[in-house]
Amino acid sequence: MKAIVYERTGDASVLQLVDRPVPEPGPGEVLVRMAVSGVNPTDWKGRRQWPLPAGWQIPGQDGAGVVEAVGAGVDAQLIGERVWIWEAAWQRPWGTAAEYTVVPVRQAVRLGDASFDLGASLGIPFLTAHRCLTAGEYMPEKLHAGALGDHTVLVQGGAGAVGNAAIQLARWADACVIATVSSAEKAQLAAAAGADFVINYREQDVVEEVRKIAPDGVHTIVEVAATQNAAADAQLLRHGGAACVYADDGGDTVTLPIRPLMTHNARWQFVLVYTEPKAAKAQALADVAAAVAQGAVRVGEDAGLPLHRYPLARTVAAHEAVENGAVGKVLISTTDEQ
């Protein structure tokens, strides 16, 4: 099989297209014939600094394909099922940037009739967004239609992959969604994703505009740039609200005003999907799968998430695109059969 492998950490040049034997699924595992691999920021960050568990690594946490074979203890009826994959390469060498991969069966979720493009876009962004929408003290543990019917959600950076996922999941759960963006073009993407209100933070005062919509503040903030937005976030949380930080925007510290946040019993929740509590992740998987089954989440330009496609042989360019801040979702086609 063709696979992208790197044997040392570094920039995208360490990625090599090689021939490898098709792996055999071990006990509790499934072999998936990949169709699409999704690229996330942690793919290039991990490539630069994470240790190699086997002395080599196939990158790619997310993807979608068809179950080709199963290991001992796995129901053979899964063979032929279309699935989406999450966290394939977390502390394991078998990522999704290959024609085949093996993952524990729980990391291959039935996709049904949804597209492989959608399946490859779900994992890290949607699980992260789910955690951000459910980690607050007064937020529900489970998302479904109506779960956020009386909530207002602020998505800082509504044109990013996690921002897009947060908007779509929050709208599915009937929240009022406010998104911030940095340009008119990104405003169109956030609106296409389903945001009720979009604020261009380069041209408008975010605190002033959000207060017009939610005078008492917002229930939760999905935060991509904590060091930049901390002061505004502190002013915008309502009593019991939570700012959920899922990304490092280049700074390594956040300064917070203690007394105002104490007064509101506010929470700052830091989110890394790989190490989040198991029960929370299990609930996220169930809820995201339900949203997919109900047709509540989408990808593509009309869903506010433009797709950028690369063949497997151009994985270097795909990684560089994400590292350079491509707007939308970068996908790698691992086969011509989709």
Residue pairs with C-beta under 8 A, 6 or more apart in sequence:
1 19
1 20
1 21
1 22
1 98
1 99
1 100
2 17
2 18
2 19
2 20
2 98
2 99
2 312
2 334
3 17
3 18
3 19
3 20
3 58
3 97
3 98
3 99
3 100
4 15
4 16
4 17
4 18
4 58
4 59
4 60
4 95
4 97
4 98
4 312
4 315
5 15
5 16
5 18
5 20
5 56
5 57
5 58
6 14
6 15
6 16
6 47
6 52
6 56
6 57
6 59
7 14
7 16
7 52
7 55
7 56
7 57
8 14
8 52
9 47
9 48
9 49
9 50
9 52
10 47
10 48
11 48
12 44
12 47
12 316
12 319
12 320
12 323
13 316
14 47
15 47
15 59
15 315
15 316
15 319
17 312
17 313
17 315
20 98
22 31
22 99
22 100
23 31
23 94
23 100
23 101
23 102
24 31
24 69
24 71
24 102
25 31
25 69
25 70
25 71
25 74
25 102
26 71
26 72
26 102
27 71
27 72
27 73
28 71
28 72
28 73
28 74
28 104
28 105
29 70
29 71
29 74
29 102
29 103
29 104
29 105
30 67
30 69
30 70
30 71
30 74
30 78
30 83
30 102
30 103
30 104
30 105
30 108
31 67
31 68
31 69
31 70
31 71
31 100
31 101
31 102
32 63
32 65
32 66
32 67
32 68
32 83
32 85
32 100
32 101
32 102
32 103
32 108
33 65
33 66
33 67
33 68
33 99
33 100
33 335
34 63
34 64
34 65
34 96
34 98
34 99
34 100
34 101
34 334
34 335
35 63
35 64
35 65
35 66
35 116
35 120
35 333
35 334
35 335
35 337
35 338
36 63
36 64
36 65
36 116
36 117
36 119
36 120
36 331
36 332
36 333
36 334
36 338
37 60
37 62
37 63
37 95
37 96
37 97
37 98
37 120
37 312
37 331
37 332
37 334
38 60
38 61
38 62
38 63
38 96
38 120
38 121
38 122
38 123
38 124
38 329
38 330
38 331
38 332
39 60
39 318
39 319
39 321
39 322
39 330
39 331
39 332
40 61
40 62
40 123
40 124
40 125
40 161
40 322
41 247
41 322
41 323
42 61
42 124
42 274
43 59
43 60
43 61
43 89
43 95
43 319
43 322
44 319
44 322
44 323
46 59
46 89
47 57
47 59
47 319
52 93
53 91
53 92
53 93
54 93
56 93
57 89
57 93
57 95
58 89
58 93
58 94
58 95
58 96
58 97
58 98
58 101
59 89
59 95
59 96
59 97
59 315
59 319
60 88
60 89
60 95
60 96
60 97
60 98
60 101
60 332
61 86
61 87
61 88
61 89
61 90
61 95
61 96
61 123
61 124
62 84
62 85
62 86
62 88
62 96
62 120
62 121
62 122
62 123
62 124
63 84
63 85
63 88
63 96
63 97
63 101
63 119
63 120
63 123
63 334
64 82
64 83
64 84
64 85
64 111
64 116
64 117
64 118
64 119
64 120
65 82
65 83
65 85
65 101
65 116
65 334
65 335
66 80
66 81
66 82
66 83
67 78
67 79
67 80
67 81
67 83
67 108
68 79
68 100
69 79
70 76
70 78
70 79
70 105
74 105
78 105
78 108
81 108
81 110
81 111
82 110
82 111
82 112
82 113
82 116
82 119
83 108
83 109
83 110
83 111
83 119
84 108
84 109
84 111
84 118
84 119
84 120
84 122
84 123
84 292
85 96
85 101
85 103
85 107
85 108
85 109
85 119
85 123
86 107
86 109
86 122
86 123
86 124
86 127
86 285
87 107
87 123
87 124
87 273
87 274
88 94
88 95
88 96
88 101
88 103
88 107
89 95
89 96
90 274
92 103
94 101
94 102
94 103
95 101
96 120
96 334
97 312
97 315
97 332
97 334
98 312
98 334
99 312
99 334
99 335
109 285
109 289
110 289
111 118
111 119
111 292
112 292
112 293
114 292
115 299
116 338
117 299
117 300
117 307
117 331
118 292
118 297
118 298
118 299
120 331
121 161
121 299
121 305
121 329
121 331
122 288
122 292
122 297
124 273
125 161
125 162
125 164
125 165
125 329
126 165
126 169
126 284
126 288
126 297
127 273
127 281
127 284
127 285
127 288
128 162
128 165
128 246
128 271
128 273
129 162
129 163
129 165
129 166
129 169
129 222
130 143
130 169
130 283
130 284
130 287
130 288
131 244
131 246
131 271
131 273
131 276
131 280
131 281
131 284
132 162
132 166
132 220
132 222
132 223
132 244
132 246
132 269
132 271
133 139
133 143
133 148
133 153
133 166
133 169
133 170
133 173
133 175
133 220
133 222
133 244
134 140
134 141
134 142
134 143
134 280
134 283
134 284
135 220
135 242
135 244
135 267
135 269
135 271
135 280
136 219
136 220
136 240
136 241
136 242
136 244
136 267
136 269
137 240
137 242
137 265
137 267
138 219
138 240
138 241
139 148
139 151
139 219
139 220
139 242
140 147
140 148
140 173
141 280
141 283
142 283
142 286
142 287
143 169
143 172
143 173
143 287
143 291
144 172
144 173
144 287
144 290
145 172
145 173
145 174
145 294
145 296
146 173
146 174
147 173
147 174
148 170
148 173
148 174
148 175
148 219
149 173
149 174
149 175
151 170
151 173
151 175
151 176
151 219
151 220
152 175
152 176
152 177
152 178
152 213
152 214
152 217
152 218
152 219
153 166
153 170
153 175
153 176
153 177
153 178
153 218
153 219
153 220
153 221
153 222
154 178
154 179
154 180
154 210
154 218
154 220
154 221
154 222
154 236
155 163
155 166
155 167
155 170
155 177
155 178
155 179
155 180
155 190
155 195
155 221
155 222
156 163
156 180
156 221
156 222
156 223
156 224
156 225
156 229
156 233
157 163
157 179
157 180
157 181
157 224
157 225
158 164
158 166
158 167
158 179
158 180
158 181
158 186
158 189
158 190
158 193
158 195
158 198
158 304
159 179
159 181
159 182
159 186
159 187
159 189
159 190
159 304
159 327
160 224
160 327
161 305
161 328
161 329
162 222
162 224
162 246
162 247
163 179
163 190
163 193
163 222
163 224
164 189
164 190
164 193
164 303
164 304
164 305
165 297
166 222
167 177
167 179
167 190
167 193
167 194
167 195
167 304
168 193
168 194
168 291
168 296
168 297
168 298
168 303
169 287
169 288
169 291
169 297
170 177
170 194
171 177
171 193
171 194
171 195
171 196
172 291
172 294
172 296
172 297
175 219
176 196
176 197
176 213
176 214
177 194
177 195
177 196
177 197
178 195
178 196
178 197
178 198
178 199
178 210
178 213
178 214
178 218
179 190
179 193
179 195
179 197
179 198
179 199
180 198
180 199
180 200
180 201
180 206
181 187
181 189
181 190
181 198
181 199
181 200
181 201
182 200
182 201
182 202
183 200
183 202
184 200
185 327
186 327
187 198
187 200
188 304
189 304
189 305
189 306
189 327
189 328
190 198
190 304
191 198
191 304
192 301
192 302
192 303
192 304
193 303
193 304
193 305
194 304
197 209
197 213
199 206
199 209
199 210
206 229
206 232
206 236
207 232
207 235
207 236
210 218
210 236
211 217
211 236
214 236
214 238
216 238
216 239
217 236
217 237
217 238
217 239
217 241
217 264
218 236
218 237
218 238
218 241
219 238
219 240
219 241
219 242
220 241
220 242
220 243
220 244
221 233
221 236
221 237
221 241
221 242
221 243
221 244
222 244
222 246
223 229
223 233
223 243
223 244
223 245
223 246
223 247
224 246
224 247
224 249
225 247
225 249
226 233
226 243
226 245
226 247
226 249
226 251
226 254
227 249
227 250
227 251
227 253
227 254
228 249
228 251
230 243
230 254
230 255
230 256
231 255
231 257
233 243
234 243
234 256
234 257
234 260
234 261
234 266
235 260
237 243
237 261
237 264
237 266
238 264
239 264
239 265
239 266
240 264
240 265
240 266
240 267
241 264
241 266
241 267
242 266
242 267
242 268
242 269
243 266
243 267
243 268
243 269
244 269
244 270
244 271
245 254
245 268
245 269
245 270
245 271
246 270
246 271
246 272
246 273
254 268
256 268
261 268
273 281
288 297
291 297
297 303
298 305
299 305
299 307
299 329
300 306
300 307
301 307
305 328
305 329
306 327
306 328
306 329
307 328
307 329
307 331
308 318
308 321
308 326
308 328
308 329
308 330
308 331
309 331
309 332
309 333
310 317
310 318
310 321
310 330
310 331
310 332
310 333
311 332
311 333
312 332
312 333
312 334
314 332
315 332
318 330
318 331
318 332
321 330
322 330
